[in-house]
């Protein structure tokens, strides 16, 4: 199971993540998940590539029946996790 899927399970109780696709392309990790929360499903695609000095270039696409959210950035790992949690939480609350 991918690192991103495990992070979602740890941070959000009642959330079920099923891995559809996970691979490593060079240094870049790519994960596509189907997530079930509150009886609704949405798809998540996450890409992460480590850069210099603990920086990560990343992108996250979350698609539900009512909303699509695309975010990307270059952050340190702790900031990256915080931004991901905020966006996943917003999608779950909007279900």
Phi, psi and omega in degrees: 000145183285160181297320181295316179299318179296320179297319178298316180297320180292319188276333186236106178287148180081005180255133179245120181248127178244122181287128176263319184207138177211130180207170177237122178246096188066237177272350185275130174262137179232129177227135173238126185233151167253123185245134177247120179219131180055034178078000178248155181243148171213159180257144180228130171241126182234132175235139181216133177224116179293140177239201181288152171052049177065016175273146178232132171268128188215162171213149182221126176239122179242124182234121173241181181296331185251353191203147169230132181233127177237124176225153177207163179181183174227108187222164168288160187302318181293322177291321178302312180297320179297315180295321178295313180302316180300315183288320177295318178300318179297319178294315181299317179295332179278355180287000000 
